[in-house]
Amino acid sequence: MRLPTNNPSRRSAYFSYFVAFIFLFGAGTMSYGQVGGIETTGTGGRHSIKGRVVFPSGQRADVRLPVRLESTSGGDISVLSDMNGSFSFQSLRPGSYTVVVDGGDFYEDARESVFIEPATVSTRRSPGAVIPLSRPFTVQVYLRAKKSSGATKTGVLDANLAALPPKAVDHYRQALALTAQGNNQQAIEQLKLAVAVHPQFGLALNELGVQYLKIGQLDKSADVLKNAVSVSPDAFEPRVNYGVVLLNQRKYAEAEVQLQDAVKKNNSSVTGHLYLGIALINLQRYQEAEAALQKSIALGGNKVGQAHYYLGGIYWRAGDYKRAADALEQYLTVEPKAANAEKVRATIKDLRVKS
């Protein structure tokens, strides 16, 4: 991938291409299906361990958390979960493993043990010979709030549900359980039943909008989340989720309004500032976009790969090739196995030549 000349108009045109490209590989999937959370190096075997990190409330963890796989024979392997709380370790040999999730400031570290037994199948062509099988193992890791952190999300959730119709709450809890299992369509049906019982059920409306987004039904997601914002105007989650959907619909001005309101309600949200930065880039308000992305990085402990990626584009457009290369290198540090990693490495090489 060659860089444009120093001609500002050509550089600006190329940046437009860059924004479109990273939207396809970033914002369009980042919210609930982000590329990431997968370690393919493994320990030299055929098996895999796939899992999901779940908040105490039963909702999937929508922040990226460090996940470590400990083993007695192959050493430790680390990865960050994706924005859906999912993670995967590939190419594993049989043996005893422990999945360890770093809960950070608000949650206890969580550990789950997995034992992979050797799996083989006999072959008719060579009696007595066996062929090793590859088997996926699944694990769900539930976080627990730290007693000292004041993070009582489960208690707050229970209090919020206490005054609602029990039948609606039952459908909602079933939906959360189905979501944790990855059964999005069944979760949608349960959430629709919850809303039918209680149309002002803000939590159910928000989750329904998220589920529609995950299966790519953007129009339905937007309609439901718009309703969720109306029902719960002071809540952060429906507002930021609505902004994400509008961003996916390329309604950048509308998305920016929702995301600005979202970060006002929760100024410590890593993803809120990240998505706001993406919206501002598409509105060509690059200085404001840079500030939002830098805020996301500051809050995310420098682990927000996509923020570095978009910053690289902003610096690139401005002709600051050294900072662009530095930002893209940081992106690869966080996302070494990104789908576009090779293209990014080639771009960094060209940027270093020009800087």
C-alpha positions in Angstrom: 0.0 0.0 0.0 1.8 3.1 -1.2 1.3 6.5 0.4 0.1 9.6 -1.5 2.4 12.4 -2.4 2.8 15.5 -0.3 0.0 17.1 -2.3 -2.6 18.0 0.4 -5.6 17.3 -1.9 -4.3 13.9 -2.8 -3.5 13.1 0.8 -7.0 14.2 1.8 -8.5 12.0 -0.9 -6.4 9.1 0.2 -7.5 9.7 3.8 -11.1 9.4 2.8 -10.2 5.9 1.4 -8.4 5.1 4.7 -11.5 6.1 6.7 -13.8 4.0 4.6 -11.3 1.0 4.8 -11.0 1.1 8.6 -14.7 1.6 9.0 -15.2 -1.8 7.3 -12.6 -3.4 9.5 -13.3 -1.3 12.6 -16.4 0.5 13.4 -18.7 -1.8 11.4 -17.7 -4.8 13.5 -16.0 -3.4 16.5 -19.0 -3.0 18.8 -20.2 -6.6 19.0 -18.0 -8.7 16.8 -14.6 -7.1 16.8 -11.7 -9.0 15.3 -9.6 -9.8 18.3 -9.7 -12.0 21.4 -8.1 -14.9 19.5 -4.6 -16.4 20.1 -3.6 -18.9 17.4 0.0 -19.8 18.4 -1.1 -22.3 21.0 1.0 -25.1 22.4 1.3 -27.2 19.2 -1.8 -29.2 19.3 -5.2 -29.5 17.5 -7.7 -28.5 20.2 -9.1 -25.1 21.2 -10.7 -23.4 24.2 -13.3 -20.8 23.5 -15.1 -18.7 26.1 -16.9 -15.6 27.1 -16.5 -13.2 30.1 -19.8 -12.4 31.8 -20.6 -9.5 34.2 -22.2 -10.4 37.5 -25.6 -9.2 36.1 -25.4 -12.0 33.5 -24.7 -9.6 30.6 -21.7 -10.1 28.4 -18.6 -8.1 29.3 -18.5 -5.3 26.7 -15.0 -4.1 27.6 -11.8 -5.7 26.6 -10.2 -7.6 29.5 -6.8 -9.5 29.7 -7.3 -13.3 29.5 -4.4 -15.6 30.3 -4.2 -19.3 29.6 -2.0 -21.1 32.1 -0.7 -24.6 31.5 1.9 -26.9 33.1 3.6 -27.8 29.9 3.4 -25.0 27.4 3.8 -21.8 29.5 1.3 -19.0 29.6 -0.6 -17.5 26.6 -2.3 -14.1 26.8 -5.0 -12.4 24.8 -7.5 -9.6 25.2 -11.2 -10.5 25.1 -13.1 -8.8 22.3 -15.9 -6.2 22.8 -18.4 -9.0 23.1 -16.5 -10.6 26.0 -15.3 -13.5 23.8 -11.9 -15.1 23.6 -10.3 -18.1 22.0 -7.1 -20.1 22.3 -6.2 -22.3 19.3 -3.8 -25.1 18.6 -3.7 -26.6 22.1 -2.2 -30.0 23.1 -4.1 -32.2 25.6 -3.5 -31.4 29.2 -4.6 -29.3 32.1 -5.3 -25.6 31.6 -6.5 -22.7 33.6 -8.3 -19.7 32.1 -7.6 -16.5 34.1 -9.4 -13.3 33.5 -7.9 -10.1 34.9 -10.9 -8.3 36.5 -9.1 -5.0 36.9 -10.1 -2.4 39.4 -13.8 -3.4 39.8 -13.9 -7.2 39.6 -12.1 -10.1 41.2 -9.7 -12.1 39.0 -11.7 -15.1 37.8 -10.3 -18.6 37.1 -11.8 -21.6 35.3 -10.0 -25.0 34.9 -10.2 -26.9 31.6 -8.9 -30.4 31.1 -8.3 -31.5 27.5 -8.3 -35.3 27.1 -6.5 -36.9 24.1 -9.1 -37.6 21.4 -8.5 -40.1 18.6 -10.4 -42.2 16.1 -9.5 -45.5 14.5 -9.0 -45.8 10.8 -10.3 -48.8 8.8 -7.5 -48.6 6.2 -4.8 -49.2 8.8 -6.1 -51.5 11.6 -4.7 -50.4 14.9 -3.8 -46.9 13.7 -5.5 -43.9 15.2 -6.0 -40.3 13.9 -5.9 -37.4 16.5 -9.1 -35.4 16.5 -9.5 -31.7 17.1 -12.0 -30.7 19.7 -13.3 -27.3 20.8 -13.8 -26.8 24.6 -16.0 -24.0 25.8 -16.0 -22.1 29.1 -17.9 -19.2 30.6 -16.2 -17.0 33.1 -18.4 -15.1 35.5 -16.9 -12.0 37.1 -17.5 -11.1 40.8 -17.5 -7.5 42.0 -14.7 -6.5 44.4 -16.0 -5.8 47.8 -13.8 -2.7 48.1 -14.7 -1.3 44.7 -18.3 -0.4 45.4 -19.2 -2.1 42.1 -22.6 -3.6 43.1 -24.0 -4.1 39.7 -25.9 -7.2 40.6 -27.6 -5.5 43.5 -28.4 -2.4 41.5 -29.8 -4.6 38.7 -32.0 -6.6 41.2 -33.3 -3.3 42.7 -34.1 -2.0 39.2 -36.1 -5.1 38.4 -37.9 -5.4 41.7 -40.7 -3.0 40.8 -41.3 -4.5 37.4 -43.9 -7.1 36.4 -42.4 -10.5 37.4 -43.4 -12.1 34.1 -41.5 -9.4 32.2 -38.5 -9.9 34.5 -38.5 -13.6 33.9 -38.4 -13.2 30.1 -35.6 -10.7 30.6 -33.5 -13.0 32.7 -34.1 -15.9 30.3 -32.9 -13.6 27.5 -29.7 -12.8 29.4 -29.0 -16.5 29.9 -29.5 -17.2 26.2 -27.3 -14.2 25.3 -24.5 -15.7 27.4 -24.8 -18.9 25.5 -24.7 -17.1 22.1 -28.3 -17.8 21.3 -29.1 -14.4 19.9 -32.3 -15.2 18.0 -33.9 -17.0 21.0 -32.8 -14.1 23.3 -34.6 -11.7 20.9 -37.8 -13.6 21.2 -37.6 -13.5 25.0 -36.9 -9.8 25.0 -39.8 -9.1 22.7 -42.0 -11.0 25.2 -40.6 -8.9 28.1 -41.3 -5.7 26.3 -44.8 -6.9 25.3 -45.6 -7.4 29.0 -44.0 -4.1 30.0 -43.4 -1.6 27.1 -41.4 0.8 29.3 -38.9 -1.9 30.3 -35.7 0.1 29.5 -33.2 -2.6 30.2 -35.0 -5.1 28.0 -35.3 -2.5 25.2 -31.6 -1.8 25.4 -30.7 -5.4 25.2 -33.1 -6.1 22.4 -31.5 -3.3 20.4 -28.0 -4.8 21.1 -29.2 -8.2 19.9 -30.6 -6.8 16.7 -27.3 -5.1 16.1 -25.3 -8.3 16.7 -27.3 -10.1 13.9 -27.0 -7.1 11.5 -30.6 -5.9 11.6 -29.6 -2.2 11.9 -33.0 -0.6 11.2 -34.7 -2.7 13.9 -31.9 -2.0 16.3 -32.1 1.7 15.7 -35.9 1.8 16.2 -35.7 -0.2 19.5 -32.7 1.8 20.9 -34.4 5.1 20.0 -37.3 3.9 22.1 -34.9 2.8 24.9 -33.4 6.3 25.0 -36.8 7.8 25.2 -37.8 5.5 28.0 -34.5 5.9 29.9 -33.2 9.4 28.9 -30.7 9.5 31.7 -29.2 6.0 31.1 -25.8 5.7 29.4 -26.0 2.3 27.8 -29.0 2.9 25.5 -27.5 6.2 24.4 -24.1 4.9 23.5 -25.6 1.8 21.8 -27.9 4.0 19.7 -24.9 6.1 18.7 -23.1 2.9 17.6 -26.0 1.8 15.5 -26.3 5.3 13.8 -22.5 5.1 13.2 -23.0 1.7 11.5 -25.8 3.3 9.4 -23.3 6.0 8.4 -25.6 8.7 10.0 -22.6 10.4 11.4 -24.1 13.7 12.5 -26.9 11.9 14.4 -24.4 9.5 15.9 -22.2 12.3 17.1 -25.2 13.9 19.0 -26.0 10.6 20.8 -22.3 9.9 21.6 -21.7 13.4 22.9 -24.6 12.9 25.3 -23.4 9.4 26.2 -19.9 10.6 27.3 -21.5 13.4 29.3 -23.4 10.8 31.2 -20.3 8.5 31.6 -17.1 10.4 30.9 -15.1 7.3 32.0 -16.4 5.2 29.1 -13.5 3.9 26.9 -15.9 2.8 24.1 -18.0 6.0 24.3 -15.0 8.2 23.5 -13.7 5.8 20.9 -17.0 5.8 18.9 -17.3 9.5 19.3 -13.9 9.9 17.8 -14.9 7.7 14.8 -18.0 9.8 14.3 -16.0 13.1 14.4 -13.5 11.7 11.9 -16.3 11.1 9.4 -17.6 14.6 10.1 -14.0 15.8 9.2 -13.6 17.4 12.7 -10.2 15.9 13.1 -8.9 17.9 16.1 -12.0 17.0 18.2 -11.7 13.4 17.0 -8.0 13.2 18.1 -9.0 14.5 21.6 -11.8 11.9 21.9 -9.5 9.1 20.8 -6.7 10.2 23.1 -9.3 10.2 25.9 -10.2 6.6 25.0 -6.6 5.5 25.2 -6.0 7.3 28.5 -9.0 5.5 30.0 -8.2 2.2 28.4 -4.7 1.9 29.7 -3.2 2.2 26.1 -4.9 -1.1 25.2 -7.5 0.4 22.8 -6.1 -0.8 19.5 -8.7 0.8 17.2 -8.1 4.2 18.8 -4.4 4.0 17.8 -5.5 2.9 14.3 -7.7 5.9 13.8 -5.2 8.3 15.3 -2.7 6.9 12.7 -5.1 8.0 10.0 -5.5 11.5 11.5 -1.8 12.0 11.7 -1.3 10.6 8.2 -3.8 13.1 6.8 -1.9 15.9 8.5 1.4 14.8 7.0 2.8 13.9 10.4 4.2 10.6 9.2 6.3 9.7 12.2 3.3 10.0 14.6 1.2 8.1 12.1 3.7 5.3 12.0 4.0 5.3 15.8 0.3 5.1 16.3 -0.1 2.2 13.8 2.7 0.3 15.4 0.9 0.7 18.8 -2.2 -0.6 17.0 -0.3 -3.8 16.0 1.1 -4.1 19.5 -2.5 -4.4 20.8 -3.9 -6.2 17.7 -1.0 -8.3 16.4 -3.3 -10.7 14.5 -5.7 -8.1 13.1 -7.1 -9.0 9.7 -5.3 -6.1 8.0 -2.0 -6.5 9.9 0.1 -7.1 6.8 -1.2 -4.0 5.1 -0.6 -1.9 8.2 3.0 -3.2 8.4 3.6 -2.2 4.8 2.1 1.2 5.5 4.3 1.7 8.5 7.3 0.9 6.4 6.4 3.5 3.9 5.6 6.1 6.6 9.1 5.5 8.2 10.7 6.2 4.8 8.8 9.5 4.5 9.2 10.7 8.1 
